[in-house]
Structures are given as C-alpha cells and as structure tokens.
Amino acid sequence: MTKKNFLKTGLIAAFLCAAAAQSAFAFSANMTTDGATNPPVGHYEFCRSQPQECRSNGGSAAPTVLTRDGWKKILEVNYDVNEAVTPMTDMEIYGVEERWAYPDKVGDCEDYVLLKRKLLMQAGFSPSNLLITVVLQPNGEGHAVLTVRTDRGDFVLDNMRNKVLLWSETEYTFLKRQSNENAGRWVKLQDGRAVAVGSVQTQ
C-alpha cells in the first residue's frame, strides 16, 4: 500500500474507530497514572546531555482535541519515521547497551520515539501530550513507544507497526511514561501487572 492510500484509508477508518472508542470504551480510552517513578537509564543519560529536552512543560495541558488534520499528521509522522529509519540495536550502532539519540538512518525503538515526538511538536502538538512510554512485549522484552494524549483516548505510535492504536488495543503491558507536566520526570501506569525494568534512582 502506498503512503497516500495508507493515510487516506487510515484517516477515514481509524478516525471513525477512535470516535466509536471514545463512547464505547470511555473507561479505558485514557491511561491511569499512579505516582512518580524513576526514569529509564537511557532517558536519564539523554537528559544529562540534552537538558533542554527534559524541562517543565509549564503545567498539565488538557489532552489535545483530535481533529481530522491532527489525526492525519499523527498517521503521517508514524509512517514516515518507520519508513525512514532502519531498526538496529544500540550495540550495533554505538557499541554500548543503551543510548537514546535522534536517529539519522538507523536507530532502536527509543530513537524512533524521540524523532516522532520532535516532529509532532514541530507540527504544533503540546509536549504535555507527547509522552515517551515504556511497555513490556508479550515475549517479556522491554520496548518504547510514543503515547499521544487526546480527547478520544491515548494513542500509541510504534515502530513495529504503521497502524496507530488506542493503548488498550495493543498487546503490551504498560509500565511507565513521562509526566505530562515535566518531560524529565516519569510516572507509573496502572496496568495490573507489576514488572521491574532498568531504571535509575533520582532525587
């Protein structure tokens, strides 16, 4: 499927599904947070090297109102970044286990997320509604996705698929994500399954 056809089909079908989900699944459309937690090691190091990326968002903004143009931009950014970046591990790229960075032509899941977040911010989305999120895959491996907070629910942009889904429609266990008030802080997510992931202790 070409990009044009993908966006056209996705814009119509997925936008209508989002509208239906808002009324039919209002209880689970948005994630529930459960207090502060420690950031992933990679994000902690990323913030040390680029503190301008990890500052206060100026308070908690309301979830973005999801318009057709906004939904089209979300689909477009997810598709374009997934197509432009080739997946590679940090060990293959940098020779280290964990390093978060903006990708050029290659990157791992966190790098995809950083670039999608940056592009959506440039398109006018509030950083309060673009949250890096740590999840657990069904095979037990950790993964990172971008959550977009909207008035129709929390949607997930994932380098493993071009389709954008409500968080509750994915197969992941959601562990924690950035605070919508401060990009350098993280909060726990209530997903019913407690799993330990690599993190650092901060004051």
Secondary structure per residue as TSV (DSSP state, phi and psi in degrees):
chain	resnum	aa	ss	phi	psi
A	1	M	-	360.0	132.0
A	2	T	-	-71.4	163.3
A	3	K	H	-59.9	-42.5
A	4	K	H	-60.9	-46.7
A	5	N	H	-67.5	-37.8
A	6	F	H	-61.0	-46.8
A	7	L	H	-67.4	-39.5
A	8	K	H	-65.1	-47.2
A	9	T	H	-65.1	-45.0
A	10	G	H	-65.8	-37.6
A	11	L	H	-63.6	-43.8
A	12	I	H	-74.7	-55.6
A	13	A	H	-67.9	-47.5
A	14	A	H	-71.0	-35.3
A	15	F	H	-64.9	-39.8
A	16	L	H	-67.6	-38.5
A	17	C	H	-64.0	-38.2
A	18	A	H	-63.6	-40.2
A	19	A	H	-65.1	-41.2
A	20	A	H	-66.1	-39.0
A	21	A	H	-64.8	-33.8
A	22	Q	H	-61.0	-40.1
A	23	S	H	-87.7	-37.1
A	24	A	H	-81.9	-30.3
A	25	F	S	-128.9	41.9
A	26	A	T	-59.1	-31.7
A	27	F	T	-62.7	-36.9
A	28	S	T	-110.1	7.0
A	29	A	S	-67.6	-32.6
A	30	N	S	-117.3	141.8
A	31	M	-	-68.9	155.9
A	32	T	-	-108.5	125.6
A	33	T	E	-91.1	161.3
A	34	D	E	-143.8	51.4
A	35	G	E	89.2	169.5
A	36	A	E	-70.5	151.7
A	37	T	E	-147.3	175.3
A	38	N	-	-81.3	146.9
A	39	P	-	-74.1	156.7
A	40	P	-	-59.7	151.1
A	41	V	H	-56.6	-44.6
A	42	G	H	-62.0	-38.2
A	43	H	H	-73.4	-35.0
A	44	Y	H	-59.7	-45.5
A	45	E	H	-69.0	-37.6
A	46	F	H	-60.0	-43.2
A	47	C	H	-67.4	-32.9
A	48	R	H	-66.3	-36.9
A	49	S	H	-85.7	-25.8
A	50	Q	-	-135.6	70.2
A	51	P	G	-60.2	-24.8
A	52	Q	G	-65.7	-17.5
A	53	E	G	-87.4	-6.6
A	54	C	S	-132.2	45.7
A	55	R	S	-109.0	177.9
A	56	S	B	-61.6	142.9
A	57	N	-	-89.4	6.7
A	58	G	S	78.5	30.8
A	59	G	S	102.2	169.2
A	60	S	-	-86.6	110.3
A	61	A	-	-78.8	154.4
A	62	A	-	-68.1	153.1
A	63	P	-	-54.0	143.3
A	64	T	B	-63.3	142.9
A	65	V	-	-77.6	119.2
A	66	L	-	-83.7	100.7
A	67	T	-	-92.0	170.4
A	68	R	H	-62.7	-40.9
A	69	D	H	-65.5	-40.1
A	70	G	H	-64.5	-42.2
A	71	W	H	-65.0	-39.0
A	72	K	H	-62.3	-40.8
A	73	K	H	-65.7	-40.6
A	74	I	H	-60.0	-48.0
A	75	L	H	-61.6	-42.9
A	76	E	H	-63.6	-47.1
A	77	V	H	-64.8	-43.6
A	78	N	H	-60.5	-45.7
A	79	Y	H	-65.3	-48.7
A	80	D	H	-62.6	-44.7
A	81	V	H	-67.9	-40.7
A	82	N	H	-60.8	-36.4
A	83	E	H	-78.4	-31.6
A	84	A	H	-81.9	-27.6
A	85	V	-	-107.3	131.1
A	86	T	E	-92.0	129.4
A	87	P	E	-69.3	128.7
A	88	M	-	-147.6	152.1
A	89	T	-	-79.6	160.3
A	90	D	H	-61.8	-33.8
A	91	M	H	-64.3	-39.7
A	92	E	H	-69.6	-35.6
A	93	I	H	-84.5	-50.2
A	94	Y	H	-112.5	-12.7
A	95	G	S	78.7	20.1
A	96	V	S	-130.6	160.7
A	97	E	S	-70.0	-38.3
A	98	E	-	-145.7	123.3
A	99	R	-	-154.7	121.0
A	100	W	-	-93.4	129.0
A	101	A	-	-159.1	157.2
A	102	Y	-	-69.0	130.5
A	103	P	-	-80.2	151.5
A	104	D	S	-96.0	-75.9
A	105	K	S	-119.5	-15.5
A	106	V	E	-132.6	156.9
A	107	G	E	178.5	168.8
A	108	D	-	-103.9	-173.8
A	109	C	H	-58.1	-39.9
A	110	E	H	-64.9	-34.1
A	111	D	H	-68.6	-40.0
A	112	Y	H	-56.8	-45.1
A	113	V	H	-62.7	-45.3
A	114	L	H	-58.6	-43.4
A	115	L	H	-69.7	-41.4
A	116	K	H	-62.1	-42.6
A	117	R	H	-61.4	-44.9
A	118	K	H	-61.9	-45.4
A	119	L	H	-66.6	-37.7
A	120	L	H	-71.3	-33.9
A	121	M	H	-63.7	-41.6
A	122	Q	H	-64.2	-26.5
A	123	A	T	-84.1	-0.9
A	124	G	T	108.2	-0.3
A	125	F	-	-74.6	143.3
A	126	S	-	-73.1	138.9
A	127	P	G	-59.9	-23.2
A	128	S	G	-63.4	-21.3
A	129	N	G	-110.1	10.0
A	130	L	E	-124.1	96.1
A	131	L	E	-119.4	120.6
A	132	I	E	-64.4	132.6
A	133	T	E	-132.2	133.6
A	134	V	E	-98.9	129.6
A	135	V	E	-130.2	169.0
A	136	L	E	-115.7	127.8
A	137	Q	-	-77.3	162.3
A	138	P	T	-58.3	-26.3
A	139	N	T	-83.3	2.5
A	140	G	S	92.6	-3.5
A	141	E	-	-85.5	145.7
A	142	G	E	-74.9	157.1
A	143	H	E	-157.4	156.9
A	144	A	E	-124.5	139.3
A	145	V	E	-135.7	169.0
A	146	L	E	-105.4	126.1
A	147	T	E	-97.0	130.0
A	148	V	E	-108.7	115.2
A	149	R	E	-79.9	123.7
A	150	T	E	-135.9	169.1
A	151	D	T	-73.4	-4.2
A	152	R	T	-108.4	8.3
A	153	G	E	123.2	175.5
A	154	D	E	-94.6	118.5
A	155	F	E	-104.9	149.3
A	156	V	E	-112.2	124.2
A	157	L	E	-101.2	122.6
A	158	D	E	-131.8	133.2
A	159	N	T	-72.2	-10.4
A	160	M	T	-88.1	-7.8
A	161	R	E	-154.1	150.0
A	162	N	E	-85.6	-22.2
A	163	K	E	-73.3	134.8
A	164	V	E	-98.1	123.7
A	165	L	E	-118.1	155.3
A	166	L	E	-60.5	145.9
A	167	W	G	-55.0	-37.6
A	168	S	G	-73.0	-11.5
A	169	E	G	-92.0	-6.4
A	170	T	S	-87.1	169.6
A	171	E	S	-92.7	6.3
A	172	Y	-	-85.9	156.0
A	173	T	E	-97.7	122.9
A	174	F	E	-91.1	125.1
A	175	L	E	-103.9	-53.9
A	176	K	E	-162.7	162.7
A	177	R	E	-152.6	170.4
A	178	Q	E	-59.6	147.1
A	179	S	-	-68.1	139.9
A	180	N	S	-75.4	-8.8
A	181	E	S	-92.7	-28.1
A	182	N	B	-148.2	119.6
A	183	A	T	-67.5	-14.6
A	184	G	T	-94.4	-3.8
A	185	R	-	-113.3	158.0
A	186	W	E	-129.1	152.1
A	187	V	E	-128.7	150.9
A	188	K	E	-75.9	153.5
A	189	L	E	-115.1	141.2
A	190	Q	-	-87.3	105.5
A	191	D	-	-128.5	7.2
A	192	G	S	81.9	-3.6
A	193	R	-	-136.2	111.4
A	194	A	-	-87.0	122.3
A	195	V	-	-134.8	134.6
A	196	A	-	-80.6	137.8
A	197	V	-	-132.5	160.6
A	198	G	-	-60.6	127.5
A	199	S	-	-151.9	171.1
A	200	V	-	-120.0	153.1
A	201	Q	-	-86.3	124.8
A	202	T	-	-126.5	158.0
A	203	Q	-	-85.0	360.0
